[in-house]
């Protein structure tokens, strides 16, 4: 009876490997978990079936002859992970990662009701022996341990493989509490309502979700940026806001891969982190408009990818005209003489003295 299940698990493993390179840890976790409860002699036939089916499923996705591409892509990914990447955590920066990055991300990006139930179940499994935790805990904790060693820390999304296990544990405890009736059942209903309201309040902007421990999504950029919050997804909102203001041109420090012009945005780029610079940009002069506007993505505001980490510090004590979806901030500098001087100085440092002069004329 174990062989059919091993074959199915192998197919699922192969598809997981094909879907994401970080699933390369899955075979190690599965083998370790299986051997935890089985003798080597009993496990070998099952693992052989599982491994063969995993390989065949992976080969089918890559159409057989293209299977070497998987190896090349995996090697390139491992090499890139070893090099590291700039990451931001609560005002600190690193090129090799923080040990606390993923624990912090997990604790502030996961809804509090789910955290309470999940960690409550973890406590019950480890200390109360309420249920056998091996098949749930080993993959979850093993993957989390691997994540802690990563030098590329740019998003909570890298922890998503943990959540089927974490949700399973939370559901187990929620079911047990609900069966107790009385106050315990009411507590579960309260947590369910809390979770539902928290999701509803996000208005489908789930990428920017942060829980109440840090003040919700409006405070999220102070703790984490990049794909935790900001993938340039609010250009449409910016275009709508500018249209409401009469379609003025804007200085734009954009983090993302979309084309602002596709949303009717007339802009002059400044310190962007995207591939938009390679596109033809309409020549505009926002300093000549009645209202001088500056839009900055949250990731750029925190200078996550700039050598000068303080380049936008002067903006952080200014109230934006609009906060667009928690990840893009629109500032009105029309009557802000000090702000205009800072912006002009930035263009001077970037080698655009003509634009700096246009800005200084408005002071």
Buried (B, 14 or more C-beta within 10 A) or exposed (E): EBEEEBBEBBBBBBBBBBEEBBBBBBBEBBBEBBEEEBEEEEBEEBBEBBBBBBBBBBBBBBEEEEBEEBEEEBEEBEEEBEEBBBBBBEEEBBEBBBEBBBBBBBBBBBBBBBBBBBBBBBEBBEEEEBBEBEBBBBBBBBBBEBBBEBBBBBBBBBBEBBBEBBBBBBBBBBEBBBEEEEEEBEBBEEBBEBBEEBEEEBEEBEBBBBBEEBEBBEBBBBBBBBBBBBBBBBBBBBBBBBEEBEEBBBBBBBBBEBBBBEBBBBBBBBBBBBEBEEEEBEEBEBBEBEBBBBBBBBBBBBBBBBEEBEBBEBBEEBEBBBBBBBBBBBBBBBEBEEBBBBBBBBBBEEEBEEBBEBBBEBE
